Amino acid sequence: MKKLIDLLTEEMAKGFEQAGYDPALGKVTLSNRPDLCEYQCNGAMAAAKQYKKAPFAIAQEVADQIGESRLFSEIQVVKPGFINLKIGTAFLADYLNQMSREERLGCENIGQGQVMVIDYGGPNVAKPLHVGHLRSAIIGESIKRICRYMGYQVIGDVHLGDWGLQMGLIIEEVRERQPELVYFDESYTGDYPKEAPFTISQLEEIYPCASAKAKEDPVFAGKAHDATVKLQQGNRGYRALWDHILHVSVSDLKRNYEALDVTFDLWKKESDAQPYIPDMVEAMKKGGYAYESQGALVVDVKEETDTKEVPPCIILKSDGATLYSTTDLATLLEREKLFHPDAVLYVVDKRQEMHFTQVFRCARKTGIVRPETRLLFLGFGTMNGKDGKPFKTREGGVMRLETLIQDITGAVYRKIMENRTVEEGDARETAKVVALSAIKYGDLSNQASKDYVFDVDRFTSFEGNTGPYILYTIVRIKSIQNRYSQLEGRREPVLRGCESSCEKELQMELARASEVLEAACQEMAPHKICQYIYDLANGLNKFYHETKIIAEEDQEKQAGYMGLIGLTRTVLETCIGLLGFQAPDRM
């Protein structure tokens, strides 16, 4: 199904062509003067230079050629040569009724046949999820859903940090605390215990303790380094202990991500890329890409067009150790072998942009990815408190993600109970749903690359540009539909031509759905959907306040109203699903 704006452009293009002008001049855009018209075409202004003719005369000729068009209720030419357009009500109603019958609201399958890997989440094992992990999870999950909706085959990968010195630090700290454990007995040949020698709470205390100790105790730091080497060389006991660390951590991570309604298709780890590294490094050497610089192995990735310095990509340190760049390149190699992706998107902190610039260039230069593979970086800004600094607990520490969710849920629950619209048991479940909308919408309504202030009071408000406001609008529609279902002699809801300005405004907003969703997909921009559904919710509520719906005596007109609000609910629920949350039945 074609987008509304494309149909309007096609109609104007015919008018330009029939008047003897280039049809490409018929491009239609949303009006920048909504008080005068709904859409506009400025092609006559450009045509004036090309055809050396007054733009007003050209615009009038085009308008005359189009004449009585079903698409437009009014075509007005205004000086110096603008063509103002108003959409025909019957045409608009037919378009929306077709849209309601189409799969995916009439969106074109723009991603058909394309495979996309999205790398998001990126937590480290043995560490709790904190608010710093929130944006990657929320943005990545939404983009995954949007791209799938638009036809892409999307593979979401959490890409766990499970390799390197952090593992050695944990293993050495466990050894010092429990040296009698069988994992540290070099002569042991039996099976290792199935139960981990620590809980997630203990594990989360062990790492920061070991990290702090290593900074003050060179001997401990050296032992942790040796433990890391032993692990990476395949020490049997250390590998068994590492498996326990992974199992305990991943179980807790999955529980926390489930609370956010964030899921991953793959739980791949840095360690999964390790087997690819030796051959990859050797290929870089043989291909003449990698060379030694100050003892390290590097690949030059600077380009003549660079306006700032882009350092070489370091593949191996002087002691032969790998880095994040090494692992990221090997992971790209693994993804190419496993999935042959058309695009790989990384949703990470924008401060990592230089790192990924180096990795992407190195991957292309050395042939790790095909020339046509799109390597995409979506860098997000910082989530700040009201003081403008990174969001913290009241005590000044980094807030755990589950604590944030609990705090937001509590705030929503109190607001629901103040209104006393639902029973206490239902209120607690509703609060979880609404809290998730507050968190996700509060984040996604901002452009990803920008820092934003996480304001609990504002985000949990049932008024204004918030997730709870969107949900409240959907619940309002559900309530009207429930009341309508009880009416005797009711008719099947079918959207009809509008009669009032608020009804047409709502219909016009609905007609933009596929255009917005396609733009959100192509630009990887969930905030465009947020702005759209806020405008749509405002349009619905304005229509509700200015229109008698259930009290309307004309059954045909009433059925038209119900068709309109039914499609509005469908669009709103589709969009919040793409953002990663859902609506309750009552609030």
C-alpha positions in Angstrom: 0.0 0.0 0.0 1.4 3.4 -1.0 2.0 6.1 1.5 -0.5 8.9 1.4 2.1 11.5 0.6 3.3 9.4 -2.3 -0.2 9.2 -3.8 -0.5 13.0 -3.5 2.9 13.5 -5.1 1.9 11.2 -8.0 -1.3 13.2 -8.6 0.6 16.5 -8.6 3.3 15.0 -10.9 0.6 14.2 -13.4 -0.6 17.8 -13.3 3.0 19.1 -13.9 3.5 16.6 -16.8 0.2 17.4 -18.4 1.0 21.1 -18.2 4.3 20.5 -20.0 6.6 20.5 -17.1 9.0 18.0 -15.4 6.8 15.6 -13.3 9.6 15.5 -10.6 8.5 19.1 -9.7 5.3 17.6 -8.2 6.7 16.7 -4.9 4.2 17.2 -2.0 5.1 18.0 1.6 3.2 18.6 4.8 2.1 22.2 5.0 4.2 24.6 7.1 1.0 26.7 7.4 -1.6 24.2 8.7 -3.9 27.2 9.2 -4.1 27.6 5.4 -3.9 24.0 4.1 -2.9 20.4 4.9 -0.3 19.8 2.3 1.6 22.0 -0.2 3.6 21.7 -3.4 6.3 24.3 -4.2 7.4 22.8 -7.5 6.3 25.9 -9.5 8.9 28.0 -7.6 11.7 25.7 -8.9 10.1 25.5 -12.3 10.2 29.3 -12.7 14.0 29.2 -13.1 14.0 26.2 -15.3 11.3 27.3 -17.7 11.9 31.1 -17.3 8.2 31.7 -16.5 6.4 33.3 -13.6 5.8 30.7 -10.8 2.2 31.8 -10.3 1.4 31.2 -13.9 3.0 27.7 -13.8 1.2 26.8 -10.6 -2.2 27.9 -12.1 -1.6 25.8 -15.2 -0.9 22.8 -13.0 -3.9 23.4 -10.9 -6.1 23.7 -14.0 -4.7 20.4 -15.4 -5.6 18.5 -12.2 -9.0 20.1 -12.1 -11.6 18.1 -10.1 -9.5 15.4 -8.4 -11.0 13.0 -5.9 -7.8 13.2 -3.9 -8.2 16.9 -3.2 -11.2 18.9 -1.8 -9.4 22.1 -2.6 -6.4 23.2 -4.7 -5.5 26.8 -4.2 -2.7 28.8 -5.9 -1.3 31.6 -3.9 1.4 34.1 -4.8 4.2 34.0 -5.6 3.5 30.4 -6.8 2.6 28.0 -4.0 0.0 25.3 -4.5 -2.0 24.7 -1.3 -3.8 21.4 -1.0 -6.6 20.1 1.2 -7.4 16.3 1.1 -10.8 15.0 -0.1 -12.8 13.6 2.8 -14.2 10.6 0.8 -10.7 9.7 -0.5 -9.2 10.0 3.0 -11.9 7.7 4.5 -11.3 5.1 1.8 -7.6 5.3 2.3 -7.9 4.7 6.1 -10.4 1.9 5.6 -7.9 0.2 3.2 -5.1 0.8 5.8 -7.2 -0.9 8.5 -7.5 -4.0 6.3 -3.8 -4.1 5.3 -1.2 -6.1 7.1 1.2 -3.9 9.1 -1.0 -0.8 8.5 -0.1 -0.8 4.8 3.7 -0.4 5.4 5.9 -1.5 2.6 8.2 -4.5 3.2 11.4 -2.4 2.9 13.6 -4.9 4.7 12.5 -8.0 2.8 15.4 -10.4 2.1 17.8 -8.5 4.3 19.6 -9.8 7.4 20.5 -7.4 10.2 22.5 -8.2 13.3 21.9 -5.7 16.2 24.5 -5.7 18.9 23.0 -4.1 22.0 22.9 -4.7 25.8 26.6 -5.4 26.2 26.7 -6.1 30.0 29.7 -7.7 31.7 29.2 -10.9 33.6 29.6 -10.9 37.4 28.3 -7.3 37.5 24.7 -6.2 38.1 22.8 -4.2 35.5 22.7 -0.6 36.4 21.1 2.5 34.9 24.1 2.8 32.5 22.8 -0.3 30.7 19.3 1.1 30.3 19.7 3.1 27.1 21.4 0.3 25.1 18.8 -2.2 26.1 15.7 0.0 25.5 16.9 1.6 22.2 18.3 -1.6 20.8 15.1 -3.5 21.6 12.9 -0.9 20.0 15.0 -0.7 16.8 15.0 -4.5 16.6 11.2 -4.5 16.8 10.8 -1.7 14.3 13.1 -3.3 11.7 11.4 -6.6 12.0 8.0 -4.9 11.5 9.4 -3.4 8.3 10.5 -6.8 7.0 14.1 -7.3 8.1 15.3 -10.6 9.4 16.8 -9.2 12.7 19.2 -11.1 15.0 19.6 -9.4 18.4 22.8 -10.2 20.2 23.5 -9.2 23.8 27.3 -9.7 23.3 28.4 -10.4 26.9 31.7 -9.2 28.3 33.1 -12.4 29.7 36.8 -12.3 28.9 39.9 -10.6 30.0 41.3 -9.4 33.3 38.0 -9.2 35.0 37.7 -13.0 35.0 41.2 -13.4 36.4 40.4 -10.9 39.2 37.3 -12.9 40.2 39.0 -16.3 40.0 42.0 -15.1 42.1 39.7 -13.4 44.7 37.7 -16.7 45.0 40.9 -18.6 45.4 42.1 -16.4 48.2 38.8 -16.8 50.0 38.3 -20.5 49.4 41.7 -22.0 48.6 40.3 -25.5 49.4 38.0 -25.5 46.4 38.7 -28.3 44.0 39.0 -25.9 41.1 42.4 -24.9 42.4 43.8 -28.4 42.8 46.0 -29.0 39.7 46.0 -32.7 40.3 42.2 -33.1 40.3 40.9 -35.1 37.4 37.3 -35.8 38.4 34.1 -34.0 37.5 33.6 -30.5 39.0 30.6 -29.7 41.1 27.4 -28.7 39.3 26.5 -26.0 41.9 28.5 -22.8 41.8 30.5 -21.9 44.9 28.9 -18.5 45.1 25.5 -16.8 44.6 24.9 -13.8 42.4 24.9 -11.5 45.4 28.3 -12.8 46.5 29.6 -12.7 42.9 28.6 -9.0 42.6 30.5 -8.2 45.8 33.6 -10.2 44.8 34.4 -8.3 41.6 34.6 -4.7 43.0 36.5 -6.0 46.0 39.0 -7.8 43.7 39.3 -4.7 41.4 40.0 -2.4 44.3 42.5 -4.8 45.8 44.4 -5.1 42.5 44.9 -1.3 42.3 46.6 -1.3 45.8 48.3 -4.7 45.8 50.7 -5.3 42.9 51.2 -8.9 44.0 47.5 -9.6 43.9 47.3 -7.9 40.5 50.0 -10.1 39.2 48.2 -13.2 40.4 45.0 -12.0 38.7 46.9 -11.5 35.5 48.4 -15.0 35.7 44.9 -16.4 36.4 43.6 -14.7 33.3 46.4 -16.2 31.2 45.7 -19.7 32.7 42.0 -19.3 31.9 42.6 -18.3 28.3 45.1 -21.1 27.9 42.4 -23.6 28.9 43.2 -24.4 32.6 40.5 -27.0 33.4 39.6 -25.9 36.9 39.6 -22.2 35.9 37.3 -23.0 32.9 34.9 -24.8 35.2 34.8 -21.9 37.6 34.4 -19.5 34.6 31.4 -21.6 33.5 29.8 -21.1 37.0 30.4 -17.3 36.7 28.7 -17.3 33.4 25.7 -19.4 34.5 25.0 -17.5 37.6 25.4 -14.1 35.9 23.4 -14.9 32.8 20.5 -16.2 34.9 20.4 -12.9 36.8 20.8 -10.9 33.6 17.9 -12.7 31.9 15.7 -12.0 35.0 16.5 -8.3 34.9 16.1 -8.0 31.1 12.8 -9.8 31.4 11.6 -7.1 33.8 12.3 -4.6 31.0 10.6 -6.8 28.4 13.9 -7.0 26.5 14.9 -10.2 24.8 17.9 -11.4 22.8 18.1 -14.0 20.1 21.7 -14.7 20.9 23.6 -14.7 24.1 27.0 -14.7 22.5 30.1 -13.7 24.4 33.5 -12.1 23.8 35.0 -15.5 24.4 33.1 -17.0 21.5 35.2 -14.8 19.2 38.5 -16.0 20.6 39.0 -19.1 18.3 38.8 -16.8 15.3 41.6 -14.5 16.4 44.8 -16.5 15.5 43.8 -17.0 11.9 42.5 -13.5 11.6 45.7 -12.0 12.9 47.8 -14.2 10.6 45.6 -13.2 7.6 46.2 -9.5 8.4 49.9 -10.1 8.5 50.0 -12.1 5.3 47.8 -9.5 3.5 50.3 -6.8 4.4 47.7 -4.9 6.5 49.1 -5.4 10.0 52.6 -4.2 11.0 54.5 -3.8 14.2 54.6 -0.3 15.9 56.3 0.2 19.2 56.0 -3.6 19.9 52.2 -3.7 19.1 50.5 -5.1 16.0 48.5 -2.4 14.3 46.5 -1.6 11.1 46.4 1.9 9.6 42.8 3.1 9.2 43.2 6.8 8.5 41.8 8.3 5.3 42.7 11.3 3.3 39.4 13.0 3.9 39.7 12.8 7.7 39.4 16.2 9.4 40.7 14.8 12.7 43.3 12.2 13.6 42.2 8.6 13.4 44.9 6.4 15.2 45.8 3.0 13.9 43.6 0.1 15.0 45.6 -1.9 17.6 45.2 -5.7 17.0 47.7 -7.1 19.6 49.5 -5.3 22.4 53.2 -5.6 22.8 52.8 -8.6 25.2 50.6 -10.3 22.6 47.4 -9.7 24.5 44.2 -8.9 22.7 42.0 -5.8 23.1 38.4 -4.9 22.6 39.2 -4.0 19.0 40.6 -7.5 18.4 37.5 -9.2 19.9 35.1 -6.9 18.0 36.9 -7.7 14.7 36.8 -11.4 15.4 33.1 -11.1 16.3 32.4 -9.5 13.0 34.3 -12.4 11.3 32.1 -14.8 13.3 28.9 -13.0 12.3 29.9 -13.0 8.7 30.5 -16.8 8.8 27.3 -17.6 10.7 24.7 -15.1 9.4 26.1 -13.4 6.2 24.4 -10.1 7.4 23.6 -7.2 5.1 23.9 -4.9 8.0 25.4 -4.9 11.5 24.2 -2.2 14.0 25.9 -1.4 17.3 23.9 0.4 19.9 26.5 1.7 22.3 27.6 4.8 24.2 28.4 7.6 21.8 31.8 8.0 23.5 32.9 4.8 21.7 32.5 6.3 18.3 36.2 6.5 17.5 36.7 2.9 18.6 34.0 1.7 16.1 35.3 4.0 13.4 38.7 2.2 13.7 37.0 -1.3 13.9 34.7 -0.6 10.9 37.5 0.7 8.7 39.8 -2.1 9.7 37.1 -4.7 9.0 36.6 -3.3 5.5 40.2 -2.8 4.7 41.2 -6.4 5.7 38.2 -8.0 4.0 36.6 -9.3 7.2 33.2 -8.0 5.9 32.0 -7.7 2.3 32.2 -4.3 0.7 28.4 -4.1 0.5 27.9 -4.9 4.2 26.6 -1.9 6.1 28.4 -1.3 9.4 26.3 1.1 11.5 27.0 2.9 14.8 24.2 4.3 16.9 25.8 6.2 19.7 23.5 7.2 22.6 23.9 10.1 25.1 23.9 10.0 28.9 20.9 9.5 31.1 21.3 12.3 33.7 19.6 13.3 36.9 17.9 16.7 37.5 21.3 18.1 38.5 22.5 17.5 34.9 25.0 14.8 36.0 24.8 11.1 35.3 21.9 9.5 37.2 22.8 8.3 40.7 21.2 7.0 43.9 20.5 9.5 46.7 23.8 8.3 48.3 25.7 9.2 45.1 26.3 5.6 43.9 25.4 4.0 40.6 21.8 2.9 40.7 21.0 -0.7 39.9 18.5 -1.2 37.2 16.1 -3.3 39.2 16.1 -0.5 41.9 15.1 2.1 39.3 12.3 -0.1 38.0 11.1 -0.7 41.6 11.2 3.1 42.3 9.2 4.0 39.1 6.7 1.2 39.8 6.2 2.4 43.3 5.6 6.0 42.1 3.0 4.8 39.5 1.3 2.6 42.0 0.8 5.5 44.4 -0.7 7.6 41.7 -3.1 4.9 40.7 -4.2 4.4 44.3 -4.8 8.1 44.7 -7.3 7.9 41.8 -8.8 4.7 43.3 -9.9 3.5 39.8 -8.8 -0.1 40.3 -8.5 -2.6 43.1 -5.3 -2.8 45.0 -4.2 -6.2 43.5 -5.0 -5.0 40.0 -3.3 -1.7 40.7 0.0 -3.4 41.5 0.0 -5.3 38.1 -1.2 -2.2 36.3 1.6 -0.2 37.9 4.2 -2.6 36.5 2.8 -2.1 33.0 2.5 1.7 33.3 6.0 2.0 34.9 7.6 0.3 32.0 5.9 2.7 29.6 7.2 5.6 31.7 10.8 4.3 31.6 10.9 3.4 28.0 8.9 6.3 26.6 10.9 8.7 28.8 14.1 7.4 27.2 12.9 6.8 23.6 11.1 10.1 23.2 14.6 11.8 23.1 16.8 11.5 20.1 19.2 8.7 21.0 22.4 10.7 20.5 21.4 13.4 23.0 21.8 13.4 26.7 18.5 13.7 28.6 17.3 14.3 32.1 15.5 11.3 33.8 12.7 13.1 35.7 10.7 10.5 37.6 7.8 13.0 38.4 7.5 14.0 34.8 7.9 10.6 33.2 5.2 9.1 35.5 2.7 11.8 34.9 -0.6 10.9 33.2 -0.6 14.2 31.4 1.8 15.6 28.8 4.3 13.9 26.5 4.7 10.7 28.6 4.2 7.0 28.3 1.4 6.9 30.9 -0.5 9.6 28.9 -0.3 7.4 25.7 -1.6 4.4 27.7 -4.4 6.5 29.3 -5.5 7.4 25.8 -5.6 3.7 24.7 -7.5 2.8 27.9 -10.0 5.6 27.1 -10.6 4.0 23.7 -11.0 0.6 25.2 -13.6 1.9 27.6 -15.6 3.6 24.8 -15.5 0.3 22.8 -16.7 -1.7 25.8 -19.6 0.7 26.3 -20.5 0.6 22.6 -20.5 -3.2 22.6 -23.4 -3.0 25.1 -25.6 -0.9 22.9 -28.6 -2.4 21.2 -28.9 -2.0 17.5 -25.2 -1.0 17.1 -23.7 -1.2 13.7 -20.4 -2.6 12.5 -17.8 0.2 13.0 -16.7 1.5 9.6 -14.7 4.7 9.2 -16.5 7.3 7.1 -15.9 10.8 5.6 -15.3 13.4 8.3 -17.6 16.3 9.1 -15.8 18.3 11.8 -12.3 19.8 11.8 -11.2 17.7 14.8 -12.4 14.5 13.1 -10.4 15.3 10.0 -7.3 16.3 12.0 -7.4 12.8 13.6 -7.9 11.1 10.2 -5.0 13.0 8.7 -2.8 12.0 11.6 -3.7 8.4 11.2 -2.9 8.5 7.5 0.7 9.4 8.3 1.4 6.1 10.1 3.2 4.2 7.4 5.3 7.2 6.5 6.4 7.7 10.2 7.2 4.0 10.7 9.2 3.8 7.5 11.2 6.9 8.5 11.8 5.5 12.0 13.2 2.3 10.5 15.4 3.9 7.9 16.8 6.5 10.3 17.0 4.1 13.3 14.9 6.8 15.2 12.3 5.5 17.7 11.8 9.1 18.9 9.9 9.8 15.6 7.3 7.2 16.7 7.1 8.8 20.1 6.4 12.2 18.7 3.9 10.7 16.3 1.8 8.9 18.9 1.9 11.9 21.2 0.3 13.9 18.3 -2.1 11.1 17.6 -3.1 10.8 21.2 -3.7 14.6 21.4 -5.8 14.3 18.3 -7.9 11.5 19.7 -8.5 13.3 23.0 -9.5 16.5 21.2 -11.9 14.5 19.1 -13.3 12.8 22.2 -13.9 16.1 24.1 -15.6 17.8 21.1 -17.7 14.9 19.9 -20.6 12.9 21.3 -19.8 9.3 20.6 -21.9 7.0 22.7 -24.6 9.6 23.0 -24.8 10.1 19.2 -28.3 9.2 17.9 -27.4 8.8 14.2 -26.2 5.1 14.2 -24.4 5.4 10.9 -22.4 8.4 12.1 -21.8 6.7 15.5 -20.4 3.6 13.7 -18.1 5.9 11.7 -16.8 7.4 15.0 -16.2 3.9 16.3 -14.3 2.9 13.2 -12.1 6.0 13.6 -11.3 5.4 17.3 -10.8 1.7 16.6 -8.2 2.4 14.0 -6.6 4.9 16.3 -6.3 2.2 19.0 -4.7 -0.2 16.5 -2.1 2.4 15.4 -1.3 3.4 19.0 -1.0 -0.2 20.2 1.1 -1.1 17.2 3.5 1.8 17.9 3.9 1.2 21.6 4.6 -2.5 20.8 7.4 -1.3 18.6 8.7 0.9 21.4 8.6 -2.1 23.8 5.6 -1.8 26.1 1.9 -2.5 26.1 -1.3 -1.0 27.5 -3.4 -2.3 30.4 -7.2 -2.6 30.3 -7.7 -0.1 33.0 -5.8 2.6 34.7 
